[in-house]
Amino acid sequence: MFEWYRIVEYAGVALGAALLYALCAGRSLGALQQAGYNGKKYAAWVRRKGNMVRSRNTLLAFLIALSMLVLGVCFSFAGRWAAYIALAPILLFTVIFCIADRRALKVPLVRTARAARIQVLDAFVLFVCAAALAVGANALWIEVWPQVELVEHLRYLPLAVLPLLFPELLRLANLLERPFSAAKNRRYLAAAKKQLLTAPCVKIAVTGSCGKTSVKNFLAGILGERWRVFATPASYNTPLGIAKAIEGVDLSQYDCFIAEMGARHKGDIAELCELVRPDHCIVTGICPQHLETFGTVEGIVAAKGEILRGTKRGGFAVIGQDEYTDRLDPAAAGLKKVAVGEHGEFGALGVFCSPEGIDFDLALGILQMPVHARLLGAHNAQNIALAAALAAKLGMEKEEIAAGIAKLDFVPHRLQPIYAGGVVILDDAYNANVRGAAAALDVLRLYGGRKFVVTPGLVELGVLEEGENAALGEKMVGLDGILLVGSTLVTAVRRGYLAAGGIEGRVAVYPTLDAAKEALAAELMPGDAVLFLNDLPDIDM
């Protein structure tokens, strides 16, 4: 059994099978990437109700095993070659599997160096397992059934079980790769920290449960009327995201640097502040978003409050007023509080919303001035006021602030209107919080014609998730069509809608976003308006 030519054969077969099976990891690797390479979160995605990953892997294993069995028997006349012919289904069905899996994720896999390393390690782990199965199966055949010729023809049949282990082996590959990424990330973050520490520009941090990206963009637009501004792009709100954003950027060429700061766990914002060392900060507002990871609202308030302790003493802390931010105490951190809201020094008064934008009186201390922005929704008036408040505190004149507001453009995927064939599409795909969802539905009702909403519901609300999704359903009563996507959250949305008097025939559930879009395309006509609310990433649906 252990002659050199046998060992070469086992290794060659195991390597070929491993490489083919590794190609099948594309969808799962994409989900692992969306999970931030968190093995536990990826495992939860695999176990999630309605996820077909286990079923698909089981089907792949069954088809390969059945086909290998049939070929091994049918080609038994070929002698030793029958075992090699029986390997053909691995090639055939892995190719079919990869083709079928190619468009399975809404958010495609980003071919990063880390993803490539994990896939290589996955192939290595698969090779070790395949080699063990090949050697073990042949040893068993020689020891137990040496005279049974059919067993020899099927000696590689155990390789068919490997698809059943795909998720576990990918997690193992991710675990093996982690030390390399951790060391590399430490060096990467150290370089970014040094770069930010020596940069002469004013550094501003923005956090909150909602509106972070919008306020960051609005602040950059307003400050840009006087200064050179660099803001982190899109939702780059993690340490590595910020480090990536400034890589190769000469921050000495800018007067202001604005960093968005996200958080899912205690200590996340403190880590970001240690990296950026902001001079001033903005807390947009606090609501029960990410309650699933923080556990309690008090935990969320404490986590967002980390930005106050992480901002340099003497700086401004612009706070969007609500029942939770009132618990924050900037003075205790040596900061100057700037309250924005109905009872604050700054705010948006008399807000009027229409499909053409928002009009309101911007309160800047004792001054008030009428402003217009093409943005949609009353909540964006508050977001503008937050940005304008810090701009005013940094010394900008009201005329400069007004000019900046007039130029503000829509933030992608945050109530961004798109016009196609006479239909208004409100792209609010990145809106995943309770307040933003209510504001988006209010905007949808501003339009004439029939009104439709497509949503999978709201996530990361912990114990509040079912109740808040039922409340979301109640807010949809009166709309002409509610298209619910997925299986995990939509039951509560549908129940809330019907309990509030919604019409049964106007609500439908679809397994995927593509299926909902197909149904919607057959229904829409010029003059209609559609809201795409919270287009969840694959691992959250």
C-alpha positions, -999 to 999 in steps of 0.1 A, spaced: 0 0 0 28 24 8 49 18 -24 62 51 -38 39 49 -69 9 44 -46 18 74 -25 22 95 -57 -12 83 -68 -30 91 -36 -14 125 -34 -23 133 -70 -59 123 -66 -62 141 -32 -47 173 -47 -70 173 -77 -101 168 -55 -89 194 -31 -84 221 -58 -118 214 -73 -135 214 -40 -117 247 -30 -133 263 -60 -167 257 -45 -159 279 -15 -167 312 -33 -201 318 -18 -191 307 17 -159 327 15 -179 358 5 -202 353 35 -172 348 58 -158 381 44 -191 399 51 -190 385 86 -156 404 91 -139 370 90 -156 362 123 -159 324 125 -188 325 150 -209 349 129 -202 329 98 -213 297 116 -245 314 126 -251 323 90 -246 286 80 -271 275 107 -296 302 99 -332 291 92 -338 291 54 -301 291 45 -296 264 18 -258 261 22 -260 228 40 -286 214 16 -265 225 -14 -234 208 0 -254 177 9 -268 175 -27 -233 179 -41 -220 151 -20 -249 129 -29 -246 134 -66 -209 128 -66 -212 96 -45 -241 82 -66 -223 90 -99 -190 75 -86 -208 44 -75 -226 40 -109 -194 46 -129 -173 23 -107 -198 -5 -113 -205 2 -150 -168 4 -159 -157 -25 -138 -146 -42 -170 -118 -16 -173 -100 -31 -143 -78 -7 -124 -89 22 -146 -125 20 -133 -114 38 -101 -100 67 -121 -130 69 -143 -152 70 -112 -134 103 -102 -150 122 -131 -181 132 -112 -160 153 -89 -149 175 -118 -184 175 -134 -204 184 -104 -180 209 -88 -180 228 -121 -218 228 -121 -218 238 -85 -195 268 -91 -216 280 -121 -248 278 -100 -232 295 -71 -217 324 -92 -245 349 -85 -257 335 -52 -245 365 -31 -259 400 -34 -226 414 -22 -199 397 -43 -167 384 -28 -139 410 -29 -107 393 -41 -84 406 -13 -51 392 -3 -66 378 29 -95 361 10 -69 346 -13 -48 333 16 -79 317 32 -89 300 0 -53 286 -4 -54 274 32 -89 259 25 -74 240 -4 -46 228 19 -70 216 46 -91 199 19 -60 182 6 -50 169 40 -85 155 45 -87 141 10 -53 124 14 -63 109 47 -95 95 32 -77 81 1 -50 64 22 -75 52 48 -99 38 22 -72 20 4 -57 6 36 -91 -7 46 -96 -23 12 -63 -41 14 -68 -53 49 -105 -62 49 -116 -69 13 -84 -77 -7 -102 -102 -29 -133 -80 -37 -125 -63 -70 -155 -39 -69 -142 -24 -37 -110 -15 -55 -129 2 -82 -147 24 -56 -116 30 -34 -119 68 -39 -157 69 -31 -150 84 4 -139 116 -12 -175 124 -19 -182 131 18 -159 162 18 -186 187 6 -204 179 39 -175 194 58 -171 226 36 -182 251 63 -161 236 91 -130 233 69 -134 269 58 -136 280 94 -104 260 101 -87 277 72 -98 311 85 -84 302 119 -50 292 105 -48 325 85 -57 347 115 -22 351 130 -8 363 97 -36 389 93 -33 400 129 4 407 126 -1 425 93 -30 446 106 -10 457 136 17 470 114 -8 486 91 -26 503 120 6 515 136 16 532 103 -19 548 101 -17 560 137 17 576 131 4 592 99 -26 607 118 -6 617 148 18 638 127 -9 653 104 -14 690 111 -51 691 101 -80 694 124 -95 659 131 -132 654 135 -150 622 146 -186 614 138 -206 586 155 -242 577 164 -268 550 158 -280 567 127 -270 593 101 -232 589 106 -224 588 69 -248 615 60 -236 639 86 -200 632 77 -207 640 40 -227 671 48 -200 684 71 -174 678 45 -195 697 20 -201 727 43 -165 729 55 -153 726 19 -166 761 13 -136 775 33 -111 747 39 -95 717 22 -113 686 36 -106 649 35 -134 626 47 -133 588 49 -153 574 20 -185 554 20 -189 536 53 -152 532 61 -158 534 99 -135 507 114 -98 510 123 -88 491 91 -113 510 70 -99 543 82 -63 531 77 -72 520 42 -88 554 34 -57 574 43 -32 550 28 -11 570 3 -29 603 12 -8 633 22 -29 647 50 -6 677 53 -24 690 22 -57 692 40 -71 715 67 -97 691 81 -99 653 84 -133 637 91 -136 601 103 -168 582 106 -168 558 136 -190 527 138 -194 503 167 -209 469 174 -192 462 207 -179 480 238 -145 495 231 -148 498 194 -151 536 194 -124 539 221 -101 520 197 -110 543 168 -103 574 189 -69 560 199 -62 558 162 -75 592 151 -72 613 182 -100 637 172 -100 674 181 -138 676 179 -167 651 177 -203 647 167 -228 623 181 -257 622 157 -282 604 180 -287 572 197 -314 545 192 -316 507 199 -295 498 168 -270 470 174 -289 461 206 -282 425 197 -244 429 203 -246 456 230 -272 439 250 -289 470 265 -296 505 256 -273 516 284 -246 496 267 -252 515 235 -251 549 253 -219 539 271 -203 528 238 -212 559 219 -200 580 249 -165 566 244 -161 592 217 -163 619 244 -134 605 264 -114 599 232 -117 635 220 -90 660 230 -100 682 260 -112 716 250 -128 704 218 -164 707 207 -189 679 212 -219 684 189 -248 663 203 -280 655 185 -307 658 212 -328 627 220 -338 608 251 -306 588 251 -280 614 241 -292 635 271 -275 610 293 -241 619 278 -219 644 297 -193 661 275 -183 685 303 -170 655 323 -146 648 295 -135 684 293 -154 691 261 -177 720 251 -212 707 245 -231 720 215 -267 708 216 -286 704 184 -323 699 184 -356 714 194 -342 729 227 -306 732 216 -284 761 206 -286 749 170 -314 731 151 -337 729 121 -370 747 126 -402 747 106 -391 719 83 -412 715 51 -406 684 30 -415 677 -6 -402 656 -35 -381 686 -45 -362 687 -12 -364 702 23 -369 738 34 -364 750 69 -350 777 92 -315 769 103 -309 781 139 -273 791 145 -273 803 180 -293 836 181 -293 837 143 -318 821 120 -317 818 82 -339 800 57 -322 773 37 -331 748 10 -315 715 3 -324 690 -24 -321 662 1 -352 642 11 -368 638 46 -371 658 78 -344 637 94 -319 652 69 -327 687 81 -315 676 116 -284 660 100 -276 693 82 -281 712 114 -255 689 132 -230 696 105 -238 733 104 -234 736 142 -198 724 141 -190 745 111 -203 775 129 -183 767 160 -151 763 139 -156 799 127 -175 797 94 -198 825 84 -235 819 79 -232 828 42 -206 801 38 -227 776 56 -257 784 34 -237 781 3 -224 747 14 -259 734 22 -272 745 -12 -246 723 -29 -252 692 -8 -259 661 -29 -276 628 -21 -256 602 -2 -256 570 -22 -281 544 -10 -295 567 17 -329 580 4 -313 586 -30 -339 591 -57 -335 574 -90 -358 580 -120 -364 552 -145 -393 549 -170 -415 574 -151 -410 555 -119 -394 571 -88 -371 546 -70 -360 556 -35 -328 538 -28 -325 535 10 -306 503 10 -281 513 37 -308 524 61 -311 498 89 -324 517 119 -358 524 134 -358 562 130 -345 561 95 -370 536 84 -399 557 97 -384 588 80 -381 569 47 -417 558 48 -427 594 54 -408 605 23 -424 577 2 -458 591 11 -448 625 -4 -451 612 -39 -482 609 -60 -493 577 -77 -491 543 -63 -465 536 -35 -446 503 -30 -420 493 -4 -395 464 -7 -378 454 26 -364 425 45 -371 443 78 -347 456 105 -320 437 122 -296 439 152 -323 451 175 -319 422 199 -350 416 221 -367 445 204 -364 430 169 -398 414 167 -417 444 182 -399 470 161 -405 450 129 -442 447 138 -443 485 143 -426 489 110 -454 469 94 -480 491 111 -464 522 94 -469 506 60 -507 506 62 -521 526 33 -494 518 8 -503 500 -24 -478 472 -22 -455 457 4 -429 432 -9 -412 415 20 -379 397 13 -364 367 31 -377 346 60 -362 357 93 -379 391 100 -407 394 76 -432 374 96 -433 402 123 -435 429 96 -464 412 79 -482 405 112 -479 441 123 -492 453 90 -523 431 90 -530 438 127 -531 475 120 -557 471 93 -535 464 62 -550 446 32 -540 410 28 -537 412 -9 -512 441 -8 -485 422 11 -464 394 -3 -433 375 8 -405 366 -16 -375 344 -9 -349 367 -26 -346 403 -36 -344 392 -72 -377 375 -70 -393 406 -54 -378 428 -82 -392 405 -108 -427 407 -93 -424 444 -90 -413 450 -125 -445 433 -138 -466 456 -116 -450 491 -119 -463 518 -143 -452 555 -148 -461 577 -118 -454 550 -92 -429 553 -64 -409 525 -49 -389 525 -16 -361 499 -13 -356 499 25 -326 482 41 -312 459 15 -295 436 40 -262 420 33 -264 382 27 -252 372 62 -280 392 79 -310 381 58 
